[in-house]
Amino acid sequence: MSTSTPGKTVLITGASAGMGKDFALRLLALGFTVYGAARRVDRMDDLVAAGGHAIAMDITQEADVLAAVARIEEEAGGVDILINNAGFGLYGSVEDTPLDDARYQFEVNLFGLARLTQRVLPGMRAKGAGKVLNISSVGGKIYTPLGAWYHATKHALEGWSDCLRLEVAPFGIDVVVIEPGAIATEWGDIMSDGLAKRSGEGAYAGLVKRLQAAREARYGQDRSSPASVVTDAVVKAITARRPRTRYRAGAYSWVVPVRAWVGDRTFDKLIMGQAG
């Protein structure tokens, strides 16, 4: 069962492009007050033109997080709905990936959103209501070669979200995990470029070439789902009186239930077969 909740204040991280931009524009059209946060604030002019607010924020910087929360508290009375969307995909073999790069992947995909969530929870508790939507991935349920650090962050986010859901439920706060599949955004190109840089030569070069060829053949933009399918799930979660704990959307999201049905060795063969 759903109910319209226009007028609620939403903070969306990673709102300068891709899914975050799509979330922001849809929610503005539905009557929500939307604050979009991103490092590339100049890429949110369309959000501002549509009636939203743009905030410059690097999710890894405490000062940026504190300033954003303080501004929203002053202007709108606090955050009613937090959508933790900022993130990126670090790909490369475990052997080739510097640990500093791996730590930064965790800082953006997990610790940054945890820091922001900590800052908005007191306001939600005071109101006795709120929603936290964490944009995970089907990659939080499965695994692929050369994506160990990315998958590690998303698997961690899934467990972190489950624990948080139990902790804040008594205060009227919902925690929802959104698990996109293959979505047509710039994410894939950024991931592929980093993969080639880290492991395009050396012991794993052959696997990199096979994975890139498979991505081009099976997971290219033409076969990916538009960001709007994930936005549909976000809107359902926000407007539901009792939202589900997880929403899955997008191309190839069918792989998640398959993972639950088969053993590790069988799934290994399936994944490597998909990798060419």
C-alpha positions as CSV (number, residue, x, y, z in Angstrom):
1,M,0.0,0.0,0.0
2,S,1.3,3.4,-0.9
3,T,0.6,7.0,-0.1
4,S,1.8,10.2,-1.7
5,T,4.2,12.2,0.4
6,P,4.9,15.5,-1.4
7,G,6.7,18.2,0.5
8,K,9.1,15.9,2.3
9,T,12.7,16.9,2.0
10,V,15.0,14.5,0.2
11,L,18.8,14.5,0.1
12,I,20.3,12.6,-2.8
13,T,24.1,12.0,-3.0
14,G,25.7,11.5,-6.4
15,A,23.0,13.6,-8.0
16,S,25.1,15.1,-10.8
17,A,24.6,12.2,-13.3
18,G,23.1,8.8,-13.9
19,M,20.6,7.4,-11.4
20,G,21.0,10.1,-8.9
21,K,20.1,12.8,-11.4
22,D,17.1,10.7,-12.5
23,F,15.9,10.3,-8.9
24,A,16.2,14.0,-8.3
25,L,14.2,15.1,-11.3
26,R,11.4,12.5,-10.8
27,L,11.0,13.4,-7.2
28,L,10.9,17.1,-7.9
29,A,8.1,16.5,-10.4
30,L,6.2,14.6,-7.7
31,G,6.4,17.5,-5.4
32,F,9.2,16.6,-3.0
33,T,11.8,19.2,-1.9
34,V,15.0,17.9,-3.3
35,Y,18.6,18.6,-2.4
36,G,21.1,17.1,-4.8
37,A,24.7,16.6,-3.6
38,A,27.8,15.9,-5.7
39,R,31.3,17.1,-6.3
40,R,30.4,18.3,-9.8
41,V,27.9,20.9,-8.7
42,D,28.0,22.6,-12.2
43,R,26.4,19.5,-13.6
44,M,23.2,20.0,-11.5
45,D,22.0,23.2,-13.3
46,D,19.0,21.3,-14.7
47,L,18.1,20.1,-11.2
48,V,18.2,23.7,-9.9
49,A,16.2,24.9,-13.0
50,A,13.5,22.3,-12.1
51,G,13.2,23.8,-8.6
52,G,15.8,21.7,-6.7
53,H,18.8,22.7,-4.6
54,A,22.4,21.8,-5.5
55,I,25.1,21.2,-2.8
56,A,28.8,20.7,-3.4
57,M,29.8,17.6,-1.4
58,D,32.6,15.2,-1.5
59,I,31.2,12.3,0.5
60,T,34.6,11.5,1.9
61,Q,35.1,14.9,3.5
62,E,33.6,15.4,7.0
63,A,33.4,19.2,6.6
64,D,31.3,18.8,3.4
65,V,28.9,16.4,5.1
66,L,28.5,18.6,8.1
67,A,27.9,21.7,6.0
68,A,25.3,20.0,3.9
69,V,23.3,18.7,6.8
70,A,23.5,22.0,8.6
71,R,22.2,23.9,5.5
72,I,19.2,21.5,5.0
73,E,18.4,21.8,8.7
74,E,18.4,25.6,8.5
75,E,16.5,25.8,5.2
76,A,14.1,22.9,5.4
77,G,14.0,21.6,8.9
78,G,16.2,18.6,8.2
79,V,16.3,15.5,6.0
80,D,13.2,13.4,5.8
81,I,14.5,10.9,3.2
82,L,18.1,10.2,2.6
83,I,19.1,8.4,-0.7
84,N,22.7,7.2,-0.4
85,N,23.6,7.0,-4.1
86,A,27.1,8.2,-4.4
87,G,29.6,5.5,-5.4
88,F,31.8,4.0,-8.1
89,G,33.1,0.7,-9.2
90,L,36.8,-0.2,-8.6
91,Y,37.8,-3.1,-10.9
92,G,41.2,-4.8,-11.2
93,S,42.7,-8.0,-9.9
94,V,43.3,-8.2,-6.2
95,E,47.0,-8.7,-6.9
96,D,47.2,-5.5,-9.1
97,T,45.1,-3.1,-7.0
98,P,46.9,-0.9,-4.6
99,L,45.5,-1.0,-1.1
100,D,45.2,2.8,-1.0
101,D,42.8,2.4,-4.0
102,A,40.9,-0.3,-2.2
103,R,40.6,1.9,0.9
104,Y,39.2,4.8,-1.1
105,Q,36.6,2.5,-2.6
106,F,35.4,1.7,0.9
107,E,35.6,5.3,1.9
108,V,33.2,6.3,-0.9
109,N,30.9,3.3,-1.1
110,L,30.6,2.6,2.6
111,F,32.2,4.9,5.1
112,G,31.2,8.1,3.4
113,L,27.5,7.1,3.3
114,A,27.8,5.8,6.9
115,R,29.1,9.2,8.0
116,L,26.3,11.1,6.3
117,T,23.7,8.7,7.7
118,Q,25.0,9.2,11.2
119,R,24.5,12.9,10.8
120,V,20.9,12.8,9.6
121,L,19.6,10.1,12.0
122,P,19.2,12.4,15.1
123,G,16.9,14.7,13.1
124,M,14.8,11.7,11.9
125,R,14.6,10.3,15.4
126,A,13.4,13.6,16.8
127,K,10.6,13.6,14.2
128,G,9.8,9.9,14.8
129,A,10.0,9.2,11.1
130,G,12.4,9.0,8.2
131,K,13.6,6.8,5.4
132,V,17.2,5.8,4.4
133,L,17.6,4.3,0.9
134,N,20.9,2.7,0.3
135,I,21.7,2.2,-3.4
136,S,23.6,-1.1,-3.4
137,S,23.7,-3.4,-6.5
138,V,23.0,-6.9,-7.6
139,G,26.8,-7.0,-7.0
140,G,26.0,-7.0,-3.3
141,K,24.6,-10.5,-3.7
142,I,26.9,-12.0,-6.3
143,Y,30.5,-11.8,-7.4
144,T,32.5,-11.5,-10.6
145,P,36.3,-11.8,-11.4
146,L,38.4,-8.6,-11.1
147,G,35.7,-6.9,-9.0
148,A,36.7,-8.0,-5.5
149,W,36.9,-4.6,-3.9
150,Y,33.7,-3.3,-5.5
151,H,31.8,-6.4,-4.5
152,A,33.3,-6.2,-1.0
153,T,31.8,-2.8,-0.5
154,K,28.4,-3.7,-1.8
155,H,28.3,-7.0,0.3
156,A,29.3,-4.9,3.3
157,L,26.6,-2.3,2.5
158,E,23.9,-5.0,2.4
159,G,24.9,-6.3,5.9
160,W,25.3,-2.8,7.3
161,S,21.9,-1.9,6.0
162,D,20.2,-4.9,7.6
163,C,21.8,-4.1,11.0
164,L,20.8,-0.4,10.7
165,R,17.2,-1.4,9.8
166,L,16.9,-3.2,13.1
167,E,18.4,-0.4,15.2
168,V,16.3,2.5,13.9
169,A,12.9,0.7,13.3
170,P,11.8,1.5,16.9
171,F,12.2,5.3,16.0
172,G,9.9,5.1,13.0
173,I,12.8,5.1,10.5
174,D,12.8,2.7,7.5
175,V,16.0,1.4,5.9
176,V,15.6,0.1,2.3
177,V,18.2,-1.4,0.0
178,I,17.9,-0.8,-3.7
179,E,19.7,-3.3,-6.0
180,P,20.2,-2.1,-9.5
181,G,21.3,-4.5,-12.3
182,A,22.9,-3.3,-15.5
183,I,21.9,0.3,-15.9
184,A,22.8,2.6,-18.8
185,T,25.0,5.2,-17.1
186,E,28.6,6.4,-17.2
187,W,29.5,3.9,-14.4
188,G,30.4,1.1,-16.8
189,D,32.8,3.1,-18.8
190,I,34.6,4.4,-15.7
191,M,34.8,0.9,-14.4
192,S,36.2,-0.5,-17.6
193,D,38.8,2.2,-17.9
194,G,40.1,1.5,-14.4
195,L,40.1,-2.2,-15.1
196,A,42.3,-1.8,-18.1
197,K,44.7,0.6,-16.3
198,R,45.2,-1.8,-13.4
199,S,45.2,-5.2,-15.0
200,G,45.2,-4.7,-18.7
201,E,48.7,-6.0,-18.9
202,G,50.5,-8.8,-17.1
203,A,49.2,-12.0,-15.6
204,Y,45.5,-11.1,-15.8
205,A,45.5,-9.4,-19.2
206,G,43.7,-12.3,-21.0
207,L,40.9,-12.3,-18.4
208,V,40.6,-8.5,-18.8
209,K,40.2,-8.8,-22.5
210,R,37.6,-11.6,-22.2
211,L,35.6,-9.6,-19.7
212,Q,35.7,-6.4,-21.7
213,A,34.6,-8.3,-24.8
214,A,31.8,-10.0,-22.9
215,R,30.6,-6.7,-21.5
216,E,30.5,-5.2,-24.9
217,A,28.5,-8.1,-26.2
218,R,26.2,-8.7,-23.3
219,Y,26.2,-5.7,-21.1
220,G,26.5,-2.7,-23.5
221,Q,24.4,0.4,-23.3
222,D,21.9,-1.1,-25.8
223,R,21.2,-4.0,-23.4
224,S,21.3,-2.1,-20.2
225,S,18.1,-0.8,-18.6
226,P,17.5,3.0,-18.3
227,A,18.0,4.7,-15.0
228,S,14.2,5.2,-14.8
229,V,13.6,1.6,-13.9
230,V,15.6,2.1,-10.7
231,T,13.8,5.4,-10.1
232,D,10.5,3.5,-10.2
233,A,11.8,1.3,-7.4
234,V,12.9,4.4,-5.4
235,V,9.5,6.0,-5.7
236,K,7.8,2.8,-4.6
237,A,10.0,2.6,-1.5
238,I,9.6,6.3,-0.6
239,T,5.8,6.4,-1.0
240,A,5.0,3.0,0.6
241,R,3.7,3.1,4.1
242,R,5.5,-0.1,4.8
243,P,8.2,-0.5,2.2
244,R,9.9,-3.7,1.4
245,T,13.4,-4.1,2.8
246,R,14.8,-4.6,-0.8
247,Y,13.9,-3.6,-4.3
248,R,15.7,-5.1,-7.3
249,A,15.5,-3.5,-10.8
250,G,17.2,-3.5,-14.1
251,A,18.7,-5.8,-16.7
252,Y,20.4,-9.0,-15.5
253,S,18.9,-8.7,-12.0
254,W,17.6,-12.3,-12.5
255,V,21.1,-13.5,-11.5
256,V,20.4,-12.8,-7.8
257,P,17.8,-15.5,-7.3
258,V,19.9,-17.9,-9.4
259,R,22.8,-17.3,-7.0
260,A,20.5,-18.4,-4.1
261,W,19.6,-21.6,-5.9
262,V,23.0,-23.0,-6.9
263,G,26.2,-23.8,-5.1
264,D,29.4,-21.9,-5.3
265,R,31.1,-24.1,-7.9
266,T,28.1,-24.1,-10.2
267,F,27.8,-20.3,-9.9
268,D,31.6,-20.0,-10.6
269,K,31.0,-21.8,-13.9
270,L,28.0,-19.7,-14.7
271,I,29.9,-16.4,-14.1
272,M,33.0,-17.5,-15.9
273,G,30.9,-18.7,-18.8
274,Q,29.2,-15.2,-19.0
275,A,32.8,-13.8,-19.0
276,G,33.6,-15.6,-22.2
